[in-house]
Amino acid sequence: MKRSEINRVLRAGDEFIQSFGYILPPFAHWPAEKMKANKTRLAGIISAKTGWDITDYGQGDFNRLGLFLFTTRNGSQADLQRGGGMCYAEKIMISRQDQISPMHRHILKAEDIINRGGATLAIKMFASDASGHIAHKSDVHVISDGQALVQKAGEILLLEPGQSVTLMPGNWHEFWGEGGDVLIGEVSTVNDDQNDNIFEAPIGRFADIIEDEPPLYLLVSDYDKWLC
């Protein structure tokens, strides 16, 4: 993605989030130079990879295949491994109309996906077979708003604003906005986007960025280059 496109997406997404009364933490709107000047103070944010995340999954077609995210908090892998401490994470996301977040599963992360407002959130789901691949004939067992739900393989679950689904490790899923853009909340165990996303297709998790203008705000994928 060109940085200019990312900046446009950031401006529009920030406005969309605020239209629902959701307020991001102050560092969200710090320019790159302010973050660089305060990188010691921001060490926890940098190491946890909290902040903006705009991805086209390296495919160059954000409107078709992409996702807008802001990680508001993220715990420690060390805490997760020892079974105590900050073992949770939270994100706010935007899924545009018909914009697919592609089929994937997680190894360790369990997550609640919550429609926080806007249009309908559509989620297509599969179970995993014994080797971790998509089980095309097996039912999918999930929890939706605390209630057990059984879906056929590949069946689409439609979540209206306020509704949610709990996905466990091994639940394959892809999602998109149905009939409009959707504000999505995610509450999960510790988030590790570097190592805990298994995609059905051979794609990347982060965008390849062409620097055609300065960044409006740094993405989490910029931290290593700009702040470390």
N, C-alpha and C positions, 0 to 999 in steps of 0.2 A: 504494500500500500504506500502511496505517497504520503508524506507527512502533512501536506495540505489537506488531503482527504481525511486523515485522522483528526486533524484540528477541526474540520467541519463537523465530523461525527461527534466529537467531544462537545462542541458548543450546543448542538441540537440535543444530544443526549442529556447534558446537564440541565437544559431547560425542561426537558420532558420529566426528569426525576423531580425537579423542584415543583412542577405543576401538580404533583400529588402530595406536596407538603413534606417531602422527605429531604432532610438537610444533611449534607455530607460533612465530614470533619474538616476543620479549617485548612489543613495541609493540602486538601484536594485542589485548592485554588492558588497554591504557591507556584510561581513561575520557576523554571529550571534553575536560574541563577540564585534564587532564594534557597532552594533546596540544596544546591551545592554549597552555599555559604553556611548552611546549618546541618550538614550531613552527619556530624558527630551526634548532635541532638536527635537526629532522625534515624539513628542506627537500628532501633527496633523496627521501624517502618520498613527500612531497606531490607533487613534480614528476613522479615516476615512476608515481604512482597505484598504489602497492602497498598492500595491505590488503584489508579486507572489501568484498564486493560481493554484494548480494542483489537480484535483479531478477525482476520479473514482466513485463518488456518493455512496461510501461505499459498492460497489459491488465486488471489488477485481478483476476486469477485465478491466484495463485501455484501452487496445487496442480496445476493443469492445465498451465500455461505458465510456466515459471520455471527458475531456476538459482541455486545457492549457490556462491560463489567466494571464494577468498582468493588474491590475487596476492602471492607471496612475494618475487619479484625481477623487475625489468623494466629492460631496457637503454635505450640512448639512440637516438632517431631520428637524431640527427646522426651517431653511430657507424655506424648501419645504412646511411645514405646514402653515407658515405665508404668503407664496406666494411671497417672495422676497429674493434676495441674491444669494448664490451659490446653485442653484437648479439642477445642472447638474453633469454628470459623464462621464468618458471615459475609455474604455478598449482596449487592443490589445489581440487577442486570436489566437489559432491554433486549427483547427479541422483537425484531420488526416483522411486519406482515409478510408471511411466506419466506422469511429469511431463516434458513435452516442452521441450527447448531448440530453438526453431523453426529452420526451414530457412534457412541462410545460407552465405555464402562469404566469403573474405578476398581482398583485393587483393594484399597483400604478404606476409602472415604464412603461413609453413609451421608445422605443429604436429604433435607426437606426442600422441595421446589414449590414455591408459593406464588400464586398469582396475586400480586399486590395492587393491580389496577390496570385499566385499559380494556383491551379486547380479550378474546379467549386464548388460552395457552393450550396448544396441541402437543401431546407427547406420544411418540410411537415407541413401544417397548418390546424387548425380548428378554428371555432368561438366558443364562449361560449353560453350556454343556459341561461335561466333566473336564474338558481341556480349556475352558474359558471362552470358547467360540460361541457364536450365536446359535441358540437352539431354536430352529425354525418350526418345530412342532410342539414345543413345551409351553404350558401355560405360564403366565407371569404373575407372581404373587407379590403384591405391594400393600402398603397402608395408605389410605387416603383420608385425611382429617381424622385419624385415629380408628378408622374402620378398615377391616380386612377386605381386600379387593382382589379378584382373580380376573385377569385379562387373557384373551387368546394371544398367541404369538403374533406380533406385528399389529395388534389392535391399537387404535389411537384413543388415548384418554384425553378428554376435553375438560380443562379446568377454567371455571369462571372466576372473576375477581373474588378473592377471599378463600378459594379452595386451594388445596395442596396435595402433594403426594410425597411419600417417603420412599426413597430408592436406596437399596442396600448394595454393598459391593457385589459386582457380578450382574446387576441389572443393566442391560444394554438399553440406551435411550437416545433419541434425537427429538428436538422440539423446535417450534416456530410459533409466530403469532398468527392466529386464525381470525381474519376479518379486520385486522388492525394491529397496531403496536401494543406490546404488553410490558408492563413493569413487573419484574420477577425478583422475589427474595429467595435467597438460598441460605439455609442454616445447616451446618455440616460439622463433621469431625475435621481435624486439621487438614488444610488444603495444600496439596503439593502438585502444582501444575506442571512441574518439570518431569515428574516420574510416575504420577498416578492417573494418567489419562491413557487409556487403550482405545485407539480408534479402529473402526472397521476398515476404513480406507487408509492407504499410506499417505497421511497428511501430517502437517506440523501443527503444534498448538498455538504458536505465536505468528504474528505477521512479519514478513520481511519488509523493512521500511526503506523507502527512497527519500532521502533528505532534501526535499525541494524548497523547504522553508523552515524556520525555527519552530520547535515544539511549543504549542500552547501550554500544555502541562506534560510532565514526564509520565510515561507508562511504566508499569512494573518491569517490563522487558527492557527498558532503558537504564535501569538502575546500575547494572554492572558497568555499563559504558560511561555513564555520566557522573556517577556518585562513588564508585568504588576504586 
